[in-house]
Amino acid sequence: MARRSMTAYGRASGGGYQIEIHSVNRKGLEINLSLPRELLFCDIEIRNTIKKSVHRGTITVRVNREKGESLDCELPSKEALSAISNHFIKIGFNKSEVTLPFLCERYNEVSIAPSEPDSKGVLKGLSQAISELIHMKQMEAEHLANDIKARLSALQSGVKSLKKLAQSAPQALRQKLNDRLKSLNISQEDVAKEVVLFAEKCDVTEEIVRLNSHFSQFDSLLKSKEIAIGRTLDFLLVEMIRELNTIGAKAFLHEMTDTIPFLKAEAEKIREQVQNIE
C-alpha cells in the first residue's frame, strides 16, 4: 500500500554515528538537521536523500557519534608506539621510563592527522533510518485508512438518505399547501406554481452528483499507488463540506436539516485524519 502517514520514527547506525529521523505533520516539507561539526559538509546530500523519499511533513534528523567513537585522532598502532619509544630513548630517556602509559600520553602530543569521517557509512545509515521511517509511515497509514473508510461509508449512506428526502420534498410541500387551502383562499393552480418554484429552489441534484463524484475520487486515491495524496484528499473534503452546506441551505424538510450537521461532523473528522496523510 503506497499511502503513508506523516508521523513516524526511524533509527540506524552508520560510519560510527547514530542517525535518528522523526516526522510530524506539516502541509509542505521542512527538514531540520542536527549534525556534528565534522559532518556539516554532508548537509546538502542528506537533505537531497530525504527529499527523494519524503514529500510532506516536518522532518527532524539528528546525527550523533556512537559511544566509544572518536574522530579526534587514530588509536596508536603497535608500530607507532614502537617508533615513539625509539624516539624518546634516542633523545635521552631511559627504557624504564618509556612505559606504555608514558607512550600513550606522549602519543596524543604528537601531531597526527585526524581521521576523516566515514560519510558513505553515514549516508548508508541514513538510508536505513529512512526505510524504517517509511515502514512505520505505511503501518500508521493503514490504521488511518481503516478509520477513514468507515467514516466515508457512513457519509455516503447519509447522502443517499438526503437524496431520497430531497425527492420527497416537493410532494411534502404540496401536501402542506393543500392543508392550508381549507382555511386560506389558495387555488390549486397557485399551489402548483408554488410547488414548481419550490422544486427549482430546493433542487439538490447537482450537489449530490458532485458529492458522489468526490466520493469516487476519494476512494480511488485511497486505493491508488500514489504516495503524496494528502493534499488532494484534503481538497476533496473541503469540496464535500461545501456541497453539504449548500444542501443544508436548500433543505426544506426537518429530517434533512437534522441530518446535515451529522454528515458535516463526519466529513470534518475524516479531514482531521487526512491531515496526517503524506
Secondary structure, DSSP 8 states (H G I E B T S, - for coil): ----BS-EEEEEEETTEEEEEEEE--SSEEEEEE--GGGGGGHHHHHHHHHHH--SEEEEEEEEE-TT---SS----HHHHHHHHHHHHHTT--TTT--HHHHHHHHTTS--------HHHHHHHHHHHHHHHHHHHHHHHHHHHHHHHHHHHHHHHHHHHHHHHHHHHHHHHHHHHHHHHTTS---HHHHHHHHHHHHHHT--HHHHHHHHHHHHHHHHHHHSS-S--HHHHHHHHHHHHHHHHHHHHH--SHHHHHHHHHHHHHHHHHHHHHTTB-
